[in-house]
Amino acid sequence: MSEASNKVKRIVIFGNSASGKSTLAKTLAEQHRLAHLDLDTLAWLPITENSPMPQRQSVGVSVSEIDSFIKQNNEWVIEGCYSDLLIRTLEKCSEIIFLNLPIELCINNAKNRPWEPHKYKTKADQDANLAILVDWISQYEYRTDTFSKAAHQKLYDEFKGNKFIYIDNQ
């Protein structure tokens, strides 16, 4: 981090699925005692028997939850791949980090990631979703949605504050 230690840290991290956003955010949160918000925890409706397929939470509800998190925490790190949500955080952050890793590295990360209990009931459920996730990751450079490389590049290019881009996870 290039900021002086006495400056307030409000960091936004974004990039492709499995680019290392959560890992970096957790590390920064521990090192600097920052509150951590993984946007995956609020961007999706709960999966139920009546609604077994993942569905996005409304952007308005998600933004309200983000605003509440920011009001409750002076220093924080927010991470995710949702440019439609991330854009709402940029005026409040002190810096951004774009994890622009090669697709192959993201796929390898996805294949080797530990169980994410906040996303999946079991490791087996997570592993069952791996083929879909790998396909999703592979499309990053070609998609035009809120999760795409183009959307992330736009966030990065238009941000006027401190910004960093990483092309590997070292």
Secondary structure, DSSP 8 states (H G I E B T S, - for coil): --S-TTS--EEEEEESTTSSHHHHHHHHHHHHT-EEEETHHHHB----SS--S--B--HHHHHHHHHHHHHH-SSEEEEES-HHHHTTTGGG-SEEEEE---HHHHHHHHHH----TTT-SSHHHHHHTHHHHHHHHHTTTT--STTSHHHHHHHHHH--SEEEEESS--
